[in-house]
Amino acid sequence: MKQAKHSLAAAGAVASAFRVPAELRGAYAGWLGQENLGDEAIFDAIASELHPLHLRHFAGMKKERVLAGLFGLKRLYRFGVLGGGTLILGGYAGHLEPLLDCGLPCHTYGTGVLEPDELRLAGIDCDIERWLKVLRRMGTLHVRGPRSQKTLEHIGIQNVRVSGDPALLHALDALPPGAERPVLGVTLYLPRQHYGRGADYLYAAIRDTCRWALKQGWTPRLFPVSSEDLDDSIRLARELELPAESIRPFYQNAAAFVQAATACQLFLGVRLHSVILAHCAYVPSVMVAYERKSFDYMESVGMEEWAVRSDQCEATSLIRLLENVQTRRDEVRATLLAQIKSHKTSLRAVAKNILACQLPDKAIL
């Protein structure tokens, strides 16, 4: 029975792949389908910009080996895209190698780069030599932020450009009116370990900051952007005695999140893409950075002043940052507008380059 289900799944994948003309088919390597809004926001943004090219999730290698054995990867795909997310120097070299071995061009699109030292501290093997071989077979690499660029340059890769995170393509085209009510958007995420501190420390800091906000007349509104964070958000709402409607989960629809965020005057987020998408609504935000990728993004949009390490985020420090960003609200929103506009231009230029490479006979406007 199990084998039959696997065969049916493989057959379905084949049928799906061959419904699209061969010259339009691309393999998308990146996180997807995990009920995580950041993953979905990145994929949707890239897929939209690359239309009429069609991206198919380059999923677990077991299924890909079945399809490749039946048809060969070159019949299934004409190119590969390593999507957004923090993937370079992680486990995704094995996704790119079979595509490159077939002679297929592969592209990065605002991809984040992991920090080798962080990987080693987490006990994860970082095969830099393997990645060097992969990256040197690709063209110009377009990465999320300046820290990603510096990491690659440090290991000897020079053809690196900062394009920004692809989720920024969801940003509103103009500044919306500022929210009238004092609403504080909050996305809670409790990684098991973050710079050596446990989850209880981080939870207490977020909870106590929300308590301060309530006393100051703010209305906390909780925005879980991953299904694994919902229980913690429910716990927080109960402790703060917030009504059930104060919890607004978003796992799939980035545009709906951005629209909801326009009702917030400030935002406090632990999940990277909760802050990125709040920025897409030009909401001044404080980032609780549990990994280097958060600083990478905040530096890319000139917001590093409002990022704090998750092991240094007592409520007093978070309150101070929120008060500071609130007093400079107009300045922050104007900076976000300019920075995001620049990144959207860069990200769209990456898409045009991919389209020109894959569809050389068609005019790309």
C-alpha positions in Angstrom: 0.0 0.0 0.0 2.8 2.4 0.9 4.6 1.7 -2.3 1.4 2.2 -4.3 0.8 5.6 -2.6 4.4 6.6 -3.4 3.9 5.6 -7.0 0.7 7.6 -7.3 2.4 10.6 -5.8 5.2 10.3 -8.3 2.8 9.9 -11.1 0.9 13.0 -10.0 4.1 15.0 -9.8 5.0 13.9 -13.3 1.5 14.9 -14.6 1.8 18.3 -12.9 5.3 18.9 -14.3 4.3 18.1 -17.9 1.3 20.4 -18.0 3.6 23.4 -18.4 5.6 23.9 -21.6 9.2 22.6 -21.2 10.9 26.0 -21.7 8.9 27.6 -18.8 9.6 25.0 -16.1 11.9 25.8 -13.2 12.9 24.0 -10.0 12.4 26.0 -6.9 14.7 25.0 -4.0 13.6 26.5 -0.6 11.3 25.9 2.4 7.7 25.6 1.4 4.5 24.0 2.7 5.3 24.1 6.4 2.5 26.6 7.4 5.1 29.3 7.7 4.1 32.7 6.2 7.7 33.7 5.5 8.3 30.7 3.2 5.0 31.3 1.4 5.6 35.0 1.0 9.0 34.5 -0.5 7.8 31.9 -3.0 4.7 33.8 -4.0 6.8 37.0 -4.6 9.4 35.2 -6.7 6.8 33.2 -8.7 4.9 36.3 -9.5 8.0 38.2 -10.7 9.1 35.3 -12.9 5.8 34.9 -14.7 5.3 33.4 -17.3 8.0 31.0 -16.0 6.5 28.3 -13.8 8.3 27.3 -10.6 7.8 23.8 -9.1 8.9 23.0 -5.6 12.1 21.0 -5.9 11.1 18.8 -3.0 12.7 15.9 -1.2 15.4 14.3 -3.2 13.8 10.9 -3.0 11.0 12.0 -5.2 13.3 13.9 -7.5 15.4 10.8 -8.0 12.3 8.9 -9.0 11.4 11.6 -11.5 14.9 12.0 -12.8 15.3 8.2 -13.2 12.1 8.1 -15.3 12.6 11.2 -17.4 15.9 13.0 -16.6 16.0 16.3 -14.9 16.6 18.2 -18.1 13.2 17.1 -19.4 11.5 18.2 -16.1 13.3 21.6 -15.7 15.1 24.2 -17.7 16.6 26.1 -14.7 16.8 26.3 -10.9 16.1 29.0 -8.4 17.5 29.0 -4.8 14.8 31.0 -3.2 14.7 33.3 -0.3 15.2 32.0 3.2 18.6 31.4 4.9 19.8 28.5 2.8 23.4 29.1 1.5 26.0 27.2 3.5 23.2 25.0 4.9 21.8 21.8 3.5 20.7 23.0 0.1 23.9 22.3 -1.8 22.5 18.9 -2.6 19.5 20.4 -4.2 21.6 22.5 -6.6 24.2 19.9 -7.5 22.0 17.6 -9.6 20.6 20.6 -11.5 24.1 22.0 -12.2 25.4 18.5 -13.1 22.7 18.4 -15.9 24.0 21.7 -17.2 21.0 23.7 -16.0 21.5 27.3 -15.1 20.8 28.0 -11.4 20.1 31.4 -9.8 19.9 32.8 -6.3 17.1 35.3 -5.5 17.6 37.3 -2.3 18.9 34.2 -0.5 20.3 34.5 3.0 23.7 33.1 4.0 24.2 31.1 7.2 27.1 32.0 9.4 29.6 29.2 9.7 30.4 30.0 13.3 26.7 29.8 14.3 26.4 26.4 12.5 29.4 25.0 14.3 28.1 26.2 17.7 24.8 24.4 16.9 26.7 21.2 16.1 25.8 21.4 12.4 28.4 20.5 9.8 29.2 23.3 7.4 30.8 21.9 4.2 32.2 25.1 2.9 34.3 23.4 0.2 31.2 21.7 -1.2 29.4 25.0 -1.3 32.3 26.8 -2.9 32.2 24.3 -5.8 28.5 24.9 -6.2 28.6 28.7 -6.0 31.5 29.0 -8.4 29.3 27.2 -11.0 26.7 29.9 -10.8 26.6 33.5 -12.1 26.2 36.6 -10.0 24.7 35.7 -6.6 21.9 37.9 -5.2 21.6 37.7 -1.5 19.4 39.2 1.3 21.7 41.6 3.0 25.2 43.0 3.6 26.1 40.3 6.2 25.3 37.6 3.7 27.5 39.3 1.1 30.4 39.7 3.5 30.2 36.0 4.6 30.5 34.9 1.0 33.3 37.3 0.2 35.2 36.1 3.3 35.2 32.5 2.0 36.3 33.6 -1.5 33.1 34.3 -3.5 33.3 37.8 -5.1 30.4 37.9 -7.5 27.8 38.8 -4.8 25.2 41.5 -4.9 22.7 42.6 -2.2 19.1 42.5 -3.7 17.1 42.5 -0.5 14.7 39.9 0.8 12.1 38.8 -1.8 9.2 39.2 0.6 9.8 43.0 0.3 8.0 42.7 -3.1 4.8 42.5 -1.1 5.3 46.1 0.1 2.6 48.7 -0.5 3.6 51.1 -3.3 2.9 54.2 -1.1 2.8 55.1 2.5 -0.6 54.3 3.9 -2.1 56.8 6.5 -0.7 56.2 9.9 -2.7 54.0 12.2 -5.0 56.1 14.4 -5.3 53.8 17.4 -2.3 52.7 19.6 -2.1 49.1 18.4 1.1 47.1 19.1 1.5 44.2 16.7 3.4 41.3 18.2 4.7 38.1 16.7 6.0 35.6 19.4 8.4 32.8 18.5 10.3 30.8 21.1 13.3 29.0 19.7 14.7 26.4 22.0 18.1 28.0 22.1 19.0 31.4 21.0 22.4 32.8 21.7 22.6 30.4 24.6 19.4 31.5 26.4 16.3 29.4 26.9 12.7 30.0 25.7 11.5 31.1 29.2 13.7 34.2 29.2 12.5 35.4 25.8 8.8 34.7 26.7 9.1 36.7 29.9 10.6 39.7 28.0 7.8 39.7 25.4 5.1 39.2 28.1 6.4 42.0 30.3 6.7 44.4 27.4 3.1 43.7 26.5 2.0 44.3 30.1 3.8 47.7 30.0 2.0 48.4 26.7 -1.4 47.7 28.2 -0.7 50.0 31.1 0.3 52.8 28.6 -3.0 52.4 26.8 -1.8 50.3 23.9 -3.7 47.3 22.5 -1.5 44.3 21.8 -2.5 42.3 18.8 -0.8 38.9 18.3 0.1 37.8 14.8 1.4 34.2 14.7 3.0 33.6 11.3 3.8 29.9 11.8 1.4 27.2 13.1 4.0 26.1 15.6 3.7 29.5 17.4 -0.1 29.4 17.9 -0.1 27.7 21.3 2.4 30.2 22.7 0.4 33.1 21.4 -2.8 31.7 23.0 -0.8 31.3 26.3 0.4 34.9 26.1 -3.1 36.2 25.3 -4.5 34.4 28.3 -1.8 35.7 30.7 -2.5 39.2 29.4 -6.3 38.7 29.6 -6.7 39.6 25.9 -9.9 38.7 24.0 -9.7 35.7 21.6 -10.0 38.1 18.6 -6.7 39.7 19.5 -5.0 36.6 17.9 -4.7 36.9 14.1 -2.9 33.9 12.6 -1.4 34.3 9.1 0.3 31.2 7.6 -0.3 31.6 3.8 -1.5 35.1 2.7 1.2 37.8 2.8 -1.0 40.5 1.4 -3.6 39.9 4.1 -0.9 40.2 6.8 0.4 43.5 5.3 -3.1 44.9 5.2 -3.8 43.9 8.8 -0.4 45.4 9.8 -1.5 48.8 8.6 -3.7 49.0 11.7 -0.6 48.9 14.0 1.3 51.9 15.1 4.3 49.8 16.2 5.4 46.2 15.7 7.5 43.9 17.9 8.6 40.7 16.2 10.8 37.6 16.8 10.1 35.9 13.5 12.1 37.5 10.8 9.4 37.7 8.2 6.8 39.1 10.6 9.0 42.2 10.8 9.7 42.2 7.1 6.0 42.1 6.3 5.3 44.7 8.9 7.8 46.9 7.1 5.9 46.2 3.9 3.1 48.2 5.6 5.7 50.8 6.7 5.1 50.1 10.4 8.0 51.1 12.7 9.2 47.8 14.2 11.6 46.4 16.8 13.2 43.1 15.8 14.2 40.5 18.5 17.0 38.8 16.7 17.5 35.2 17.6 19.9 34.5 14.7 22.3 36.5 12.6 19.8 36.6 9.7 17.7 39.1 11.5 20.6 41.6 11.7 21.4 40.9 8.1 17.9 42.0 7.1 17.7 45.0 9.4 21.0 46.3 8.2 19.8 46.0 4.6 16.9 48.5 5.2 18.8 50.8 7.6 16.9 49.6 10.6 19.7 48.0 12.6 19.2 50.5 15.4 16.0 48.8 16.3 17.3 45.2 16.4 18.3 43.5 19.7 19.8 40.1 20.4 17.3 37.7 21.9 19.6 37.0 24.8 19.8 40.8 25.6 16.1 41.7 25.4 14.9 42.3 28.9 11.6 44.1 28.9 13.3 47.4 29.8 15.4 47.3 26.6 12.5 46.4 24.4 10.4 49.2 26.0 13.2 51.7 25.4 13.5 50.7 21.7 9.7 50.9 21.2 9.6 54.3 22.8 12.5 55.5 20.6 11.1 54.2 17.3 7.8 55.7 18.2 9.3 59.2 18.7 11.0 58.9 15.3 8.0 57.4 13.6 7.8 59.7 10.6 11.6 59.5 9.9 11.5 55.7 10.2 8.6 55.4 7.8 10.3 57.7 5.2 13.5 55.6 5.5 11.6 52.4 5.0 9.8 53.8 1.9 13.1 54.7 0.3 15.0 51.6 1.2 12.2 49.2 0.2 11.7 51.0 -3.1 15.4 50.5 -3.9 15.3 46.8 -3.0 12.1 46.2 -5.0 14.0 47.7 -8.0 16.9 45.4 -7.4 14.7 42.3 -7.0 12.8 43.1 -10.2 16.1 43.5 -12.0 17.1 40.0 -10.8 13.8 38.6 -12.2 14.4 40.4 -15.5 17.8 38.8 -15.8 16.4 35.3 -15.2 13.6 35.9 -17.7 16.1 37.1 -20.3 18.3 34.1 -19.7 15.4 31.6 -19.9 13.4 33.3 -22.6 16.0 35.0 -24.8 13.7 35.3 -27.8 11.0 37.2 -26.0 11.1 40.9 -25.1 11.2 41.5 -21.3 9.7 44.9 -20.4 
